[in-house]
Amino acid sequence: MIKKQKKATNEFNQEMKSVSLTADAWNRLRKNRMAYVSFWIVVVYALIALFAPVLPFYPYAQQNLNHTNLPPSFQKAGAVELVTRKAYFAKVMAKEKRSEYNAEERAAIAAIEERNKTDPEQNRRYLLGTDSLGRDMLSRTVYGGRISMMVGLIGTVTALLIGIVIGAIAGYAGGKIDSFLMRFVDVMYGLPYMLVVIIMMAIVGRNVAILFIAIALVSWLTIGRVVRGQVMSLKNMEFVLAARSMGARPWHIIMHHLIPNTVGIIIVYTALSLPSFIMSESFLSFLGLGISAPLASWGSLIADGVQGMALYPWCLLVPAIVMTVFLFAMNFLGDGARDAFDPQSKNRV
């Protein structure tokens, strides 16, 4: 007969359940209210961005010049257009000291009323208004978020891949290899990061792939140094010495023993660096060196909104608020993840 394995108990004969590092960190993260709320905010953003093509948004690049600069409203676009046009005509009449519409104004109002009866696009509802080309700001903001988050995610993943490999090799090998790699990192640190990215974008051109490469080119330096320090502190531990005595090769030790024990700091770096990549992309787009039309990002939407912020503030406020909420959520989540994965943290919940 097969004997049942006895469950582990403590000195009080109470059953003990083993808890993994990830489960323990998740339990601590849930106790941090700001980090936990921020986690779900990020999840909502990610789900909306992921499923945007199947959600009932209007085409983000479709223009309707009859619906230019319509304010946010729950009413139909035709009704909002009519009210907006009448308000504009009222200002013109007051300036010219008239009490009635002229022939041209009456014709414009009649044309809008006729479109309201025949054109199905007049039944649209622009919850967040439209821009200067009559494009839905809600759809533009959602699809702009897809681009911004994709830039941040790909930039972070690229930086992680390069930084982890170089940092692990430098920390484990030591000696001349470590000295050479760290001096190379020092030289790269001396270069003005944003200036290098701007020069690359100006020379090569405005392309999404080039933007990924430019941002990730010098963004792996910090994680490389952090992983190197972690590996140096772990490579003389007992489990590494045991693997080495059993004939494990250096690459096997790095990939299966050292890097898995740095997962905590890697997750923290990912959560904290993703907002910085989005800010870098937004800054480049604001300068006109980022995403090119018809694609849009949060940065390019903000740049477009600044031009008419006095008359059409929603074109600036909508993408700015959406991006700000996401960046705050990512920073709170990163701080919470750092405290959750660091068992010696003073802020541990």
Secondary structure, DSSP 8 states (H G I E B T S, - for coil): --------B-TTS-B-----HHHHHHHHHHH-HHHHHHHHHHHHHHHHHHTGGGSS---TT---GGGTT----SS-HHHHHHHHHHHHHHHHHHHHT-SS--HHHHHHHHHHHHHHHH-GGGG---TT-B-TTS-BHHHHHHHHHHHHHHHHHHHHHHHHHHHHHHHHHHHHH-HHHHHHHHHHHHHHHHS-HHHHHHHHHHHH-S-HHHHHHHHHHTSSHHHHHHHHHHHHHHTTSHHHHHHHHTT--HHHHIIIIIGGGGHHHHHHHHHHHHHHHHHHHHHHHHTT-S--TT---HHHHHHHHHHTTTT-THHHHHHHHHHHHHHHHHHHHHHHHHHHH-TT-TT--
